[in-house]
Amino acid sequence: MKLNLFKTQGVYIYTVLQSLPQISWNKEALNILGLVIGTAKRVDKTWKNKLKEFRNEAIKLPSHIMTWNANALLSKTKLLPLITYTSSTYIFPTKIKENLWKRTEQFMVRK
C-alpha cells in the first residue's frame, strides 16, 4: 500500500515530527467519513458549545404551564436534534451526558 501525500492528514498533540513525510497537520481535529478524530480539548469545547446552545434554546421555548406531552414533543423536535449530529460524530463523555440529562429533566419539569 502506498501513502498518498496529497490526501493524507494528521493530528499532532505536541509537535510535528520532522522525520515523517510532509503531510497536512492539524492541531485540533480531523473529520474523516463523518467521524471526528482529535484531542480531548476539542471534544470538550464542542460539547460545551452544544450544551450552551441546548440551554439557550430551552430558555426561548414557551415557559407557561404546558402538559407533559407538550414538553416531550418540544424536547424531541427542538432540543434533542441540536445534539444529534454531535453525538454521532464525537465521543459522548459521561460528564457531558449527565449534564444533558439534567438539563432535559429541568426542561421537562420546568425547574
Secondary structure, 3 states (H helix, E strand, C coil): CCCCCCCCEEECCCCCCCCCCCCEEECCEEEECCEEEECHHHHHHHHHHHHHHHHHHHHHCCCCCCCHHHHHHHHHHHHCHHHHHHHHHCCCCHHHHHHHHHHHHHHHHCC
